């Protein structure tokens, strides 16, 4: 094995092959502290050639590989499995912006660029890269693509899959596929890049991407709006889209329990409204035209919403500082939950029209079995994606509740499936939902997914134990 480690050092430099347990520790645990794994080494290549060399070395030695970006994932997709001697391939040193093409509205970046760095590079040429997440300062664009990240602006711009035009990928045998084309029309066969986006590194390692850019935003309007219930929120979304069109950039639903956790755990957080509201939405309009006045348009739409009974109170930000304070309430929900303690988390999607039904039926079903269950519901209602997290407020009760996660999942996920939804909207599958998808994917879907995996990675060395299990071709229940 020392010969293998020496070969890795020859490829990337000995200082970038970590074998000390303390140095490796941050790479072997996920952000939530839920998953812990083992590795022979953590390797930090600084170029695509370095990644390819590491992959070839691992393939020759039959050593499993775990690609890792910013390690901010929520499903254990970038954490090696325990007991298996893998090599973690950290892409953080691949952090160059290779090119921008203003006329083509594209940017070519390496996988180790933080999402914030990509946004800043776009802004430097007076353009917008619209993917936006709470972890954008630390998550890496390669991981965003590998999990098909969504975020708060999917409503207007789409998720990561829709923002990528081309990829560069190191395949499981070390060959490099150069698909870095900035084309919006290309009908020359299979669209191979789509296989790697959302695959969580199980088919290959994304090392660079050509991404879409958009006109820079000149004007924004942000509001926190109290609504009676989720049905009113859906009605308000329809009204805003009819009145404001594509200016509706974000539309986030926040349940009271989610806001209360932020108020309790995040210093400086303040309730935007004078009276507590069971439900609120965070709305943002944006426009590329300097002379646009989205604030007046938003205020006019909200006046109509009050008249129709779709909103009961609202505050419209009058400065960037106020807008940032409103967004901080939304973006700090996950951190507040982490501080509060363990919960059973769900990242689900249903058609927007069925969100009120899902929330009502799920709440009733869960409360019937676990009276007093705390439901923290929030998310991107504009694209049908809800984060639906459950816990008990008393620590002792919560330990027993968490132990019944599989029962909770059956209630939530069965209802999601019945409503034509998905049990993973934007966080991916990783280890967390690897077995769960076997209950909701058809046997044919699983067979096709396994066939793709086998075609690209016949030896199963690329991020093993993620997305698909060894038994994924079998349906776990009728």
FENWOWO-V80999 format. One record per backbone hydrogen bond with DSSP energy under -1.0 kcal/mol. CO is the residue of the C=O (numbers start at 1). NH is the residue of the N-H. Records with the same first field share a line. If there is no record, write none. Layout:
CO = NH ; NH
//
This chain:
1 = 5
2 = 6
3 = 7
4 = 8
5 = 9
6 = 10
7 = 11
8 = 12
9 = 13
13 = 16
14 = 17
16 = 44
18 = 42
20 = 24
21 = 25
24 = 27
25 = 28
28 = 37
30 = 33
35 = 30
41 = 88
42 = 18
43 = 90
47 = 51
48 = 52
49 = 53
50 = 54
51 = 55
52 = 56
53 = 57
54 = 58
55 = 59
56 = 60
57 = 61
58 = 63
64 = 87
65 = 463
66 = 89
68 = 91
75 = 431 ; 432
81 = 38
84 = 86
86 = 40
87 = 66
88 = 43
89 = 68
91 = 94
93 = 95
94 = 112
96 = 110
99 = 108
101 = 106
105 = 213
106 = 101
107 = 211
108 = 98 ; 99
109 = 209
110 = 113
111 = 142
113 = 141
114 = 118
115 = 119
116 = 120
117 = 121
118 = 122
119 = 123
120 = 124
122 = 125 ; 127
123 = 126
128 = 214
132 = 152
133 = 136
135 = 138 ; 139
136 = 116
139 = 115
140 = 144
141 = 145
142 = 146
143 = 147
144 = 149
145 = 198
146 = 200
149 = 160
153 = 157
154 = 158
163 = 212
166 = 210
167 = 179
168 = 207 ; 208
169 = 177
170 = 205
171 = 174
175 = 171
177 = 169
179 = 167 ; 181
187 = 189
190 = 192
191 = 194
192 = 195
193 = 197
196 = 199
199 = 202
205 = 170
207 = 111
208 = 168
209 = 109
210 = 165 ; 166
211 = 107
214 = 128
219 = 287
221 = 285
222 = 317
223 = 283
224 = 315
225 = 281
226 = 312
229 = 233
230 = 234
231 = 235
232 = 236
233 = 237
234 = 238
235 = 239
236 = 240
237 = 241
238 = 242
239 = 243
240 = 244
241 = 245
244 = 247
245 = 248
247 = 249 ; 286
250 = 284
251 = 382
252 = 282
253 = 379
254 = 280
255 = 259
256 = 260
257 = 261
258 = 262
259 = 263
260 = 264
261 = 265
262 = 266
266 = 269
278 = 256
279 = 227
280 = 254
281 = 225
282 = 252
283 = 223
284 = 249 ; 250
285 = 221
287 = 218 ; 219
289 = 292
293 = 297
294 = 298
295 = 299
296 = 300
297 = 301
298 = 302
299 = 303
300 = 304
301 = 305
302 = 306
303 = 307
304 = 308
305 = 310
306 = 309
313 = 226
315 = 224
319 = 323
320 = 324
321 = 325
322 = 326
323 = 327
324 = 328
325 = 329
326 = 330
327 = 331
328 = 332
330 = 333
332 = 336
333 = 337
334 = 338
335 = 339
336 = 340
337 = 341
344 = 390
346 = 388
347 = 425
348 = 386
349 = 422
351 = 354
352 = 355
354 = 358
355 = 359
356 = 360
357 = 361
358 = 362
359 = 363
360 = 364
361 = 365
362 = 366
363 = 367
364 = 368
366 = 370
370 = 373
374 = 391
376 = 389
377 = 255
378 = 387
379 = 253 ; 381
380 = 383 ; 385
384 = 350
385 = 380
386 = 348
387 = 378
389 = 376
390 = 344
391 = 374
394 = 398
395 = 399
396 = 400
397 = 401
398 = 402
399 = 403
401 = 404
402 = 405
404 = 408
405 = 409
406 = 410
407 = 411
408 = 412
409 = 413
410 = 414
411 = 415
412 = 416
413 = 417
414 = 418
415 = 419
416 = 421
417 = 420
422 = 349
429 = 433
430 = 467
433 = 437
436 = 439
437 = 441
442 = 446
443 = 447
444 = 448
445 = 449
446 = 450
447 = 451
448 = 452
449 = 453
450 = 454
451 = 455
452 = 456
453 = 457
457 = 460
461 = 65
463 = 466
466 = 468
469 = 472
471 = 474
//
